[in-house]
Amino acid sequence: MTNIEKLEHILNVFAKRILPAYLFQNNPETFLRWQGNICKQVAILSTFIIKRYMGDEYVKVEAWEGFFEHKQLGEYNHCWNYIIHADDPEKNIICDFTSTISYMDYCEHNDPTLHIQSSPNAVVKHENNIQMIGYQEIDIESNLKEAEFYTGAKGEDLIEELTLLLKYAKLWEDETEPILHSGSEQ
């Protein structure tokens, strides 16, 4: 298993099990009212996991929010991460995890929005009935300073608690253990 596959596994468990359970536990009524929509929380909170495990060849993790128009469903938003390689744009990665979608794909360009519509794995496929009508980069740091929607907790507190849950699930290595690198085998 490559290190990217390992990271994908960690993010998959985080986005489908750990984070939804944590948010639901803190505010079940609101979580159910919003039908468990947490793509923005995943895009913001998974950055600390990505930064820890991607290795030195990746220099930046961004979070993006796209706005879409669906002919039958109307307007909606969706959020994802974009991971930037230090010197090879073909190794940039779209990282999209929600409770129903999970994938990491090399995007082969520097545009964090084009690939989200063209990947066969993407939650938002480029079809005649779906159109991206806008997008914006999410300011991760300022969002982590604000109260999270379901819990009301600040990002630093959330990251501390979520790291503990990742440790319990044996998905978080201690500082003394090796950090994963994207292209190597372990």
RAHU-V384787 format. One record per helix or strand of 2 or more residues. SS is the DSSP state (H for helix, E for strand). FROM is the first residue (numbers start at 1). TO is the last residue. If there is no record, write none. Layout:
ss->SS from->FROM to->TO
ss->SS from->FROM to->TO
This chain:
ss->H from->3 to->26
ss->H from->28 to->33
ss->H from->39 to->45
ss->H from->47 to->53
ss->E from->58 to->70
ss->E from->74 to->85
ss->H from->89 to->91
ss->E from->93 to->97
ss->E from->102 to->106
ss->H from->114 to->118
ss->E from->130 to->138
ss->H from->140 to->145
ss->H from->155 to->168
